[in-house]
């Protein structure tokens, strides 16, 4: 064992977590409508499979891009040789404009500040290599995407410290939680290099409010540290609210072109918004020249295939397509989310009111035997092995409260979703809690509706629809 | 008000040492030649006096065959009418195992390029972001920060970045000499191993490139066996970079380490790893198809998890799977590529022979290892750099100086030939001819036409003055050519 590195012999890849074990179970017995109707339904995969028809129809109308041609002439050879780590200029321009469009064209992105990477997995790791020494820490609000344990820590040697968020305020980031996390780092003698947030959040399915974003920018300003905003789900916002990017906040606070703006970095990818995770298209956006320069050189370890860059630069340069796509994508996501939420309610299950993402943050605390993570794992195993739904337990996302689960809705057909909800309802009804529900279902639903409304009211009070909220 | 100096210092503190340092190696002379080319690239019509790129090891000779295949096989693309029914399945495919058909096709291709003398198991094939990504991943798997890999010199300068930059691993040179054709000897290996231990660098492996970059030579069976025996005995890893496997031509034969381990009893296969890519053999560097092939199950498992940081685009996996499954095409491609490489190589070597310029006898790779030792003023790397600058800025050929490959002896240059057409090669040879004849004039005694000779001498001298002013311009941030990055303790000890 000494012949291999400690990265190999330890379990820093994080893949022994239940998040990944659920996937493995799914692989062994995957649901198929015809060939395996009793198989496991995959609800642990945050994929956007709702809009392929739009892309396929675009391809049919754009044969040149589809067959690696320009003006009818094959440019295969040119693409085959293109390995410049600066990336294709037309692709970066198209990415910058797409990112602007998602943000309502309120902010601008300079293509020269974009660094391409092999997916946001690679983008996040590269940023860590640029910003942190081994042993340095980044603060992350919990719950967070389990993949960060691998992407941010494994090969970089960086540490993650949690910013504890709780259901009492809809898991929003508070000043107290930020300060506590920072102090905890100091107690552990860890140097904090920055904060990393996912906005919209995975696994919560909510966009950060303006209040939270202001808080974050103020916090990193006062501590002289970095802020990484992973905005991979920015194009999946389907709620009433507009998506507010950290770039919006810098602009509104008149912090553009300041020293603070050089410490704010955005990570993006086309894996979620366009549903193209297989193409490995990630990006880092930074106002700091040195970071752009270093990250560009590091991108040699994971460049985007030139074949893919060419196709997507044509796709994203078609503004008619992008605006139609973004609108339709949001409509379909909203409709699918509603379907999941009402199906869950019918089973007596509520979820955090979401306005973005490809999943809901579902509250199953009432189904736990005890308010413990052991009980959560027991419940999860029942849902995976008996109900045959792969959902992700909150503990795998480092949630501090047991009983929350992430349930994806955009990676399956409506029929499959309906079947999953049916199975879940049957399961809940078979438990003690479920029997209680059926006895006083009317009362319970009434109180559930109240709870849902109060959640909604609670979040709206923090949103930027209140004009003097600044 | 914070001063600029303080602000800059603060800036540096906000970045990691990796980001603010020079571990990327791009201040080396290797890249300066590229910059000269980028500022003034040769074009037969638009820029006939531009710099000809002979520093880029690319295989551009069979692009037409590839292009033709792609046009004739629209079903290989997931975007065409014929292939779009696969679009959504491929677009969501991000499984780090890779498409099974991709792995099978790559395994088959690796077998073909080794004349079907060995079998490769598709389940051991792990993807990476080009060979660049593959090398870094292998380093992360086999070594901890501070450990070392032995690397025979001269070696590809990119290794300084790929194996060291973010991993913290050291490279320990194994010195090879022109006196025996730069062979890797067991003595040199033992010597390097001892020196590493004395410098407190635990040696974790030996990395060799076969066929060699920059030499263009292939290792014979005996030498390969001795390398395997050495690493086996020392219980260290052997990493064989076989990226140029299919670029052998003429009489030269490529023997893979995969073949040799079958012939060695008690070979610990957990120590054997191959790095591969389609960038050179197929001329597809833009598609970023890197491969790690390890005989060590645990390394396969972990490298596969690390491949999440550099998976091959599924769109590309699918195209490659289709292309490499077309066995007739692959056979024709490999055959034709070898013929064209041989022809271009012959053109260059015939030209150099005619000018009395020496080169290392080799028949593989996309480049030549040219011997200009007799043109050096003194047998030093300073002299080599001076000569190199003249070649880049006056002869206008971007060739790569041996010092940037950590060559032990000054005066050698790597010259690429597979990235240009016949006319450009002719132009390059003509420029070399003019340059060497100018040098001859320089050394001719002043005789019958004293005025003319004096005039010519003046030209050469003024050229020299130009080269000195260039030196001043490049002094900022320019490190010594044979240590583009802060050298490891071992190299410092030697020099």
Interface residues (C-beta under 8 A of the other chain):
Chain A: X3 X4 X5 X6 X7 X8 X13 X15 X47 X49 X52 X55 X56 X59 X60 X63 X65 X66 X67 X68 X74 X76 X77 X79 X80 X81 X82 X83 X118 X119 X121 X122 X125 X129 X130 X131 X132 X133 X134 X136 X150 X151 X154 X155 X193 X224 X226 X259 X262 X263 X271 X275 X276 X277 X278 X279 X280 X288 X290 X291 X294 X295 X297 X298 X300 X301 X302 X303 X304 X305 X306 X307 X308 X311
Chain B: X7 X10 X11 X14 X15 X16 X17 X18 X19 X20 X24 X26 X58 X60 X63 X64 X66 X67 X70 X71 X74 X77 X79 X80 X81 X84 X87 X88 X90 X91 X92 X93 X94 X129 X130 X132 X133 X136 X140 X141 X142 X143 X144 X145 X147 X161 X162 X165 X166 X204 X235 X236 X237 X270 X271 X279 X283 X284 X285 X286 X287 X288 X296 X298 X299 X302 X305 X306 X308 X309 X310 X311 X312 X313 X314 X315 X316 X319
